């Protein structure tokens, strides 16, 4: 097990050009010992590049990678004691499952008894005992991926296991089984695990903490609940949740901020932040789950036009037009659906203010 620290890490595939494009923009980040982490983000945001830098397959153009405080930039992959499981299973087709799993141990010169017991243990955990004597070529895609994972788990000296979208080729109904299996393995072995995915469900069911990547940077690192309730960046609001956060472009006005005829009051701390900033990039965000909806006028609620309703069985998604903005609200199964006109309000606790795409916290933090 290792603590993995990234220090002023950045990577550019071609530094010779006049304006180099950075796949990873400068980041400082720590993966604690024994944690189960997910690295979540859309295709092309730099997730796999980051994983390959940690494992040593790629040398970063700037910054350092530290394992337990020791710089490993110049240490080759095979000496980093990191196991990497790729998107497509890497197995030796001509070997049996047993020999595939035994391969890393035999390479290290482990005794026959050690190989036998360790392969047996891992095969049992991954439900591979019945196929140990089968040639890997005859396995299904999910069995092959389990063998791939098993090769990473079989060694006692592994500091961390990196999973690069490991369930891409797996049938949907088996995905949840394998995710649960990985979670179980993590609890049993307490190995540092980093799991790369673009699927928020995969990330939240596997990881205790998720690093959300956008444009080569980690824009938020937190628990699934923190990412949902307090998105630190508009991208996190939009990417996490189904549907994502409602984001409205706003302008300064007397009481706080406005869009069209509608004004939204801000608290003192948020008002101060708006007044102190020169930026015109101001947004407010609220999740569909937190929009309050009534079918009759109610206090200071805004009047909105009902555009359409999507019935998703256990809940409904209401699309509403407020001024020029389209806003989604989530209604519970038994909640009455307003006809043509709805009245909506945004509880202050769940209304977020963003300046230059980053969240302004609800209150000032005093150290």
RODO-2510 file (C-alpha; in nm, 4 decimals, decimal comma):
residues 367
     n   res          X          Y          Z
     1     x     0,0000     0,0000     0,0000
     2     x     0,1260     0,3436    -0,0815
     3     x     0,0255     0,7042    -0,0467
     4     x     0,0469     0,8545    -0,3945
     5     x     0,1211     1,2250    -0,4150
     6     x     0,1237     1,4406    -0,7281
     7     x     0,3288     1,7559    -0,6852
     8     x     0,2943     2,0430    -0,9362
     9     x     0,2295     1,7715    -1,1925
    10     x     0,1601     1,8697    -1,5529
    11     x     0,1962     1,6954    -1,8846
    12     x     0,2248     1,8097    -2,2417
    13     x     0,2758     1,5631    -2,5275
    14     x     0,4609     1,8163    -2,7419
    15     x     0,6469     2,0932    -2,5610
    16     x     0,8399     2,1972    -2,8722
    17     x     0,5480     2,3802    -3,0323
    18     x     0,4954     2,7516    -2,9744
    19     x     0,1765     2,7128    -2,7664
    20     x     0,1955     2,3675    -2,6082
    21     x    -0,1367     2,1973    -2,5311
    22     x    -0,1358     2,0505    -2,1810
    23     x    -0,3210     1,7192    -2,1361
    24     x    -0,2708     1,7632    -1,7601
    25     x    -0,2597     2,1166    -1,6246
    26     x    -0,0665     2,1787    -1,3059
    27     x    -0,2128     1,9784    -1,0195
    28     x    -0,1321     1,8873    -0,6616
    29     x    -0,3163     1,5880    -0,5300
    30     x    -0,2865     1,3095    -0,2711
    31     x    -0,4329     0,9587    -0,2802
    32     x    -0,4177     0,8378     0,0820
    33     x    -0,2879     0,4909     0,1739
    34     x    -0,5478     0,2173     0,1413
    35     x    -0,8211     0,4416    -0,0013
    36     x    -1,0705     0,3446    -0,2734
    37     x    -1,0767     0,6326    -0,5207
    38     x    -1,2375     0,7067    -0,8533
    39     x    -1,1079     0,9416    -1,1183
    40     x    -1,4185     1,0566    -1,3037
    41     x    -1,4518     1,2698    -1,6136
    42     x    -1,5489     1,2788    -1,9806
    43     x    -1,3381     1,1288    -2,2620
    44     x    -1,0279     1,3322    -2,3353
    45     x    -1,0068     1,5101    -1,9970
    46     x    -0,6690     1,3508    -1,9100
    47     x    -0,7728     1,0546    -1,6879
    48     x    -0,5758     0,7818    -1,8660
    49     x    -0,2757     1,0133    -1,9129
    50     x    -0,2709     1,0686    -1,5364
    51     x    -0,2962     0,6956    -1,4647
    52     x    -0,0105     0,6164    -1,7042
    53     x     0,2055     0,8809    -1,5323
    54     x     0,1384     0,7243    -1,1894
    55     x     0,2219     0,3750    -1,3163
    56     x     0,5350     0,4952    -1,4970
    57     x     0,4233     0,4169    -1,8529
    58     x     0,4536     0,7899    -1,9223
    59     x     0,7048     1,0400    -1,7879
    60     x     0,5449     1,3722    -1,6866
    61     x     0,6826     1,6817    -1,8560
    62     x     0,6609     1,8784    -1,5271
    63     x     0,6322     1,8059    -1,1564
    64     x     0,6781     1,4965    -0,9447
    65     x     0,5093     1,1704    -0,8527
    66     x     0,5824     1,0534    -0,4965
    67     x     0,5061     0,7136    -0,3427
    68     x     0,5154     0,7396     0,0375
    69     x     0,7157     1,0579     0,0017
    70     x     0,9752     0,9075    -0,2355
    71     x     1,0089     1,0574    -0,5858
    72     x     0,9468     0,7845    -0,8451
    73     x     0,9684     0,9850    -1,1723
    74     x     1,2809     0,7951    -1,2790
    75     x     1,1765     0,4533    -1,1486
    76     x     1,0595     0,2154    -1,4261
    77     x     0,7037     0,0726    -1,4103
    78     x     0,8112    -0,2782    -1,3082
    79     x     0,9888    -0,1416    -0,9995
    80     x     0,6965     0,0736    -0,8810
    81     x     0,4982    -0,2271    -0,7551
    82     x     0,1851    -0,0945    -0,9190
    83     x    -0,0680    -0,3180    -1,0895
    84     x    -0,2638    -0,1690    -1,3779
    85     x    -0,5843    -0,3205    -1,5164
    86     x    -0,6697    -0,1869    -1,8609
    87     x    -0,9951    -0,1294    -2,0466
    88     x    -0,9421    -0,4447    -2,2531
    89     x    -0,8297    -0,7604    -2,0734
    90     x    -0,4587    -0,8389    -2,0983
    91     x    -0,4248    -1,2171    -2,0691
    92     x    -0,2026    -1,4855    -2,2172
    93     x    -0,4498    -1,6794    -2,4323
    94     x    -0,2359    -1,9904    -2,4692
    95     x    -0,1924    -2,0308    -2,0921
    96     x    -0,4453    -2,1681    -1,8462
    97     x    -0,6180    -1,9365    -1,6017
    98     x    -0,4004    -2,0832    -1,3241
    99     x    -0,0790    -2,0029    -1,5149
   100     x    -0,2024    -1,6527    -1,5974
   101     x    -0,2625    -1,5834    -1,2285
   102     x     0,0618    -1,7520    -1,1243
   103     x     0,2723    -1,5589    -1,3785
   104     x     0,3546    -1,2510    -1,1604
   105     x     0,4405    -1,4742    -0,8614
   106     x     0,6657    -1,7052    -1,0629
   107     x     0,8391    -1,3996    -1,2045
   108     x     0,9246    -1,2981    -0,8481
   109     x     1,0570    -1,6466    -0,7727
   110     x     0,7772    -1,7389    -0,5288
   111     x     0,7757    -2,0967    -0,3982
   112     x     0,5417    -2,3555    -0,5474
   113     x     0,3385    -2,3698    -0,2247
   114     x     0,3036    -1,9914    -0,2180
   115     x     0,1892    -1,9864    -0,5836
   116     x    -0,0639    -2,2618    -0,5151
   117     x    -0,2183    -2,0960    -0,2083
   118     x    -0,2216    -1,7402    -0,3429
   119     x    -0,3695    -1,8361    -0,6828
   120     x    -0,6311    -2,0480    -0,5026
   121     x    -0,7252    -1,7563    -0,2745
   122     x    -0,7605    -1,5018    -0,5562
   123     x    -0,9464    -1,7462    -0,7830
   124     x    -1,1971    -1,8065    -0,5048
   125     x    -1,2548    -1,4333    -0,4469
   126     x    -1,3073    -1,3720    -0,8203
   127     x    -1,5194    -1,6867    -0,8809
   128     x    -1,2559    -1,8329    -1,1132
   129     x    -1,1956    -2,1628    -0,9307
   130     x    -1,4089    -2,3609    -1,1779
   131     x    -1,2087    -2,2367    -1,4790
   132     x    -0,8531    -2,2563    -1,3367
   133     x    -0,7538    -2,5338    -1,5793
   134     x    -0,9191    -2,3754    -1,8825
   135     x    -0,7116    -2,2027    -2,1506
   136     x    -0,7661    -1,8268    -2,1257
   137     x    -0,8577    -1,8167    -2,4980
   138     x    -1,1814    -2,0044    -2,4160
   139     x    -1,3057    -1,7541    -2,1570
   140     x    -1,5816    -1,4943    -2,1912
   141     x    -1,4879    -1,1233    -2,1887
   142     x    -1,5864    -1,0760    -1,8235
   143     x    -1,3909    -1,3880    -1,7158
   144     x    -1,0849    -1,2576    -1,9007
   145     x    -1,1182    -0,9227    -1,7253
   146     x    -1,1405    -1,1028    -1,3909
   147     x    -0,8158    -1,2847    -1,4742
   148     x    -0,6617    -0,9466    -1,5587
   149     x    -0,7720    -0,8120    -1,2199
   150     x    -0,6529    -1,1281    -1,0460
   151     x    -0,3022    -1,0802    -1,1831
   152     x    -0,2942    -0,7409    -1,0114
   153     x    -0,4214    -0,8815    -0,6811
   154     x    -0,2101    -1,1941    -0,6579
   155     x     0,1091    -1,0169    -0,5449
   156     x     0,1473    -0,9229    -0,1778
   157     x     0,3879    -0,6395    -0,2553
   158     x     0,1519    -0,4309    -0,4710
   159     x     0,1481    -0,0677    -0,3527
   160     x    -0,1603     0,0283    -0,5524
   161     x    -0,3912    -0,1020    -0,8238
   162     x    -0,4950     0,1316    -1,1045
   163     x    -0,8068     0,0431    -1,3026
   164     x    -0,8487     0,2130    -1,6397
   165     x    -1,2206     0,1831    -1,7309
   166     x    -1,2013    -0,1912    -1,6527
   167     x    -1,5695    -0,2706    -1,7102
   168     x    -1,6054    -0,1271    -2,0617
   169     x    -1,6250    -0,4689    -2,2290
   170     x    -1,8394    -0,6282    -1,9589
   171     x    -2,2097    -0,7068    -2,0075
   172     x    -2,4264    -0,4525    -1,8190
   173     x    -2,5845    -0,7137    -1,5896
   174     x    -2,2394    -0,8332    -1,4797
   175     x    -2,1010    -0,4839    -1,4209
   176     x    -2,2674    -0,4332    -1,0856
   177     x    -2,1487    -0,7782    -0,9708
   178     x    -1,7891    -0,6952    -1,0602
   179     x    -1,8103    -0,3508    -0,8991
   180     x    -1,9349    -0,5105    -0,5782
   181     x    -1,6567    -0,7663    -0,6055
   182     x    -1,3935    -0,4912    -0,6355
   183     x    -1,5392    -0,3102    -0,3349
   184     x    -1,5249    -0,6357    -0,1385
   185     x    -1,1634    -0,6943    -0,2454
   186     x    -1,0723    -0,3429    -0,1383
   187     x    -1,2231    -0,3979     0,2065
   188     x    -1,0463    -0,7329     0,2383
   189     x    -0,6970    -0,6319     0,1210
   190     x    -0,7018    -0,2596     0,2040
   191     x    -0,4939    -0,1769    -0,1065
   192     x    -0,4830     0,1773    -0,2480
   193     x    -0,7110     0,1593    -0,5519
   194     x    -0,7689     0,4244    -0,8183
   195     x    -1,0513     0,3526    -1,0600
   196     x    -1,0823     0,5567    -1,3807
   197     x    -1,4262     0,5891    -1,5378
   198     x    -1,6574     0,8292    -1,7222
   199     x    -1,9604     0,6693    -1,5546
   200     x    -2,0792     0,8486    -1,2392
   201     x    -2,2690     0,5431    -1,1137
   202     x    -1,9549     0,3289    -1,1390
   203     x    -1,7551     0,5958    -0,9585
   204     x    -2,0015     0,6366    -0,6716
   205     x    -2,0613     0,2660    -0,6154
   206     x    -1,6884     0,1879    -0,6061
   207     x    -1,5188     0,4855    -0,4432
   208     x    -1,5160     0,6482    -0,1021
   209     x    -1,3895     0,9663    -0,2662
   210     x    -1,4089     1,0839    -0,6268
   211     x    -1,1733     1,3173    -0,8109
   212     x    -1,3659     1,4865    -1,0930
   213     x    -1,1412     1,5785    -1,3853
   214     x    -1,2213     1,8440    -1,6407
   215     x    -0,9889     1,9918    -1,8973
   216     x    -0,6742     1,8335    -1,7514
   217     x    -0,7442     1,9361    -1,3907
   218     x    -0,9087     1,7905    -1,0826
   219     x    -1,1884     2,0441    -1,0255
   220     x    -1,3264     1,8708    -0,7146
   221     x    -1,2242     1,5893    -0,4834
   222     x    -1,4935     1,4675    -0,2467
   223     x    -1,7458     1,2040    -0,1445
   224     x    -2,0332     1,1258    -0,3859
   225     x    -2,2614     1,3218    -0,1512
   226     x    -2,0357     1,6309    -0,1501
   227     x    -2,0187     1,6299    -0,5302
   228     x    -2,3967     1,6124    -0,5466
   229     x    -2,4843     1,8636    -0,2773
   230     x    -2,1975     2,1126    -0,3133
   231     x    -2,0540     2,1002    -0,6681
   232     x    -1,7391     2,3115    -0,6517
   233     x    -1,7399     2,3814    -1,0275
   234     x    -2,0222     2,4185    -1,2796
   235     x    -1,8880     2,1154    -1,4674
   236     x    -1,9330     1,8964    -1,1571
   237     x    -2,2908     2,0254    -1,1242
   238     x    -2,3625     1,9459    -1,4871
   239     x    -2,1785     1,6101    -1,5024
   240     x    -2,3005     1,4569    -1,1754
   241     x    -2,6704     1,3837    -1,1369
   242     x    -2,9350     1,2778    -1,3823
   243     x    -3,0371     1,5229    -1,5123
   244     x    -2,7500     1,7515    -1,4129
   245     x    -2,7734     2,0820    -1,2308
   246     x    -2,9791     2,3706    -1,3698
   247     x    -2,7283     2,6483    -1,4471
   248     x    -2,8507     2,9998    -1,5262
   249     x    -2,6388     3,2881    -1,6512
   250     x    -2,7126     3,5948    -1,4398
   251     x    -2,6135     3,9613    -1,4095
   252     x    -2,5599     4,1837    -1,1075
   253     x    -2,8639     4,3754    -0,9841
   254     x    -2,9647     4,5540    -0,6667
   255     x    -3,0905     4,2628    -0,4552
   256     x    -2,8316     4,0171    -0,5842
   257     x    -2,8411     3,8769    -0,9355
   258     x    -3,0999     3,8750    -1,2144
   259     x    -3,1880     3,6970    -1,5351
   260     x    -3,4450     3,8692    -1,7532
   261     x    -3,7237     4,0007    -1,5263
   262     x    -3,6373     3,7572    -1,2474
   263     x    -3,4172     3,8569    -0,9553
   264     x    -3,2556     3,6186    -0,7088
   265     x    -3,1570     3,7345    -0,3610
   266     x    -2,8092     3,6407    -0,2361
   267     x    -2,6789     3,6236     0,1191
   268     x    -2,4290     3,8823     0,2436
   269     x    -2,1222     3,6693     0,1807
   270     x    -2,2304     3,5923    -0,1787
   271     x    -2,3163     3,9597    -0,2422
   272     x    -1,9708     4,0630    -0,1207
   273     x    -1,8101     3,8076    -0,3534
   274     x    -2,0096     3,9401    -0,6527
   275     x    -1,9213     4,3023    -0,5675
   276     x    -1,5538     4,2197    -0,5188
   277     x    -1,5288     4,0459    -0,8572
   278     x    -1,4819     4,2163    -1,1942
   279     x    -1,6048     3,9066    -1,3788
   280     x    -1,9188     3,9016    -1,5920
   281     x    -1,9178     3,5206    -1,5849
   282     x    -2,1813     3,4771    -1,3112
   283     x    -2,4119     3,1769    -1,2818
   284     x    -2,6541     3,0369    -1,0301
   285     x    -2,7181     2,6640    -1,0092
   286     x    -2,9734     2,4404    -0,8438
   287     x    -3,0293     2,0691    -0,8801
   288     x    -3,3667     1,9488    -1,0211
   289     x    -3,4173     1,7530    -0,6953
   290     x    -3,4109     2,0741    -0,4901
   291     x    -3,6476     2,2919    -0,7001
   292     x    -3,9784     2,3320    -0,5126
   293     x    -4,2862     2,3013    -0,7382
   294     x    -4,6485     2,3983    -0,6680
   295     x    -4,9557     2,4031    -0,8904
   296     x    -5,0890     2,7265    -0,7272
   297     x    -4,9253     3,0614    -0,6411
   298     x    -4,7205     3,0273    -0,3261
   299     x    -4,5454     3,3173    -0,1482
   300     x    -4,2517     3,4464    -0,3539
   301     x    -4,2528     3,1527    -0,5969
   302     x    -4,1760     3,2318    -0,9635
   303     x    -4,4413     3,1613    -1,2251
   304     x    -4,3141     2,9236    -1,4945
   305     x    -4,4588     2,7610    -1,8043
   306     x    -4,4768     2,3796    -1,8076
   307     x    -4,3117     2,2580    -2,1308
   308     x    -4,3266     1,8809    -2,0897
   309     x    -4,3131     1,5958    -1,8392
   310     x    -4,0969     1,2822    -1,8598
   311     x    -4,2392     0,9974    -1,6543
   312     x    -3,9538     0,7747    -1,5370
   313     x    -4,1625     0,5414    -1,3235
   314     x    -4,0486     0,6186    -0,9686
   315     x    -4,0225     0,9927    -1,0422
   316     x    -4,1001     1,2513    -1,3093
   317     x    -3,8826     1,5188    -1,4673
   318     x    -4,0658     1,8437    -1,5356
   319     x    -3,9220     2,0875    -1,7931
   320     x    -4,0244     2,4460    -1,7216
   321     x    -3,9681     2,7801    -1,8893
   322     x    -3,8800     3,0629    -1,6547
   323     x    -3,8153     3,3830    -1,8485
   324     x    -3,5857     3,2640    -2,1266
   325     x    -3,4360     2,9810    -1,9192
   326     x    -3,5427     2,6169    -1,9321
   327     x    -3,5313     2,4592    -1,5873
   328     x    -3,5781     2,0956    -1,4911
   329     x    -3,7448     1,9885    -1,1667
   330     x    -3,7738     1,6388    -1,0272
   331     x    -4,1142     1,5385    -0,8893
   332     x    -4,1761     1,2387    -0,6679
   333     x    -4,4023     0,9625    -0,7991
   334     x    -4,7037     1,0768    -0,5959
   335     x    -4,6571     1,4525    -0,6477
   336     x    -4,9248     1,6326    -0,8470
   337     x    -4,8080     1,7493    -1,1919
   338     x    -4,9031     2,1146    -1,2543
   339     x    -5,0958     2,1829    -1,5746
   340     x    -4,9546     2,4511    -1,8135
   341     x    -4,8395     2,6821    -1,5314
   342     x    -4,6247     2,5927    -1,2307
   343     x    -4,4934     2,7970    -0,9394
   344     x    -4,1376     2,7263    -0,8432
   345     x    -3,8934     2,8418    -0,5784
   346     x    -3,5269     2,7828    -0,5095
   347     x    -3,4507     2,7114    -0,1409
   348     x    -3,1536     2,9271    -0,0420
   349     x    -2,9642     2,6308     0,1052
   350     x    -2,9541     2,4582    -0,2361
   351     x    -2,9039     2,7586    -0,4617
   352     x    -2,5363     2,7875    -0,5588
   353     x    -2,3530     3,0934    -0,6910
   354     x    -2,0642     3,0474    -0,9351
   355     x    -1,8133     3,3115    -1,0414
   356     x    -1,5866     3,2109    -1,3318
   357     x    -1,7339     2,8583    -1,3040
   358     x    -1,6200     2,8089    -0,9396
   359     x    -1,8538     2,7903    -0,6397
   360     x    -1,8774     3,0754    -0,3917
   361     x    -1,9322     2,8998    -0,0587
   362     x    -2,2465     2,9930     0,1328
   363     x    -2,0461     3,1600     0,4082
   364     x    -1,6991     3,2976     0,4632
   365     x    -1,4641     3,0450     0,6264
   366     x    -1,2541     3,1932     0,9040
   367     x    -0,9369     3,0033     0,9839
***
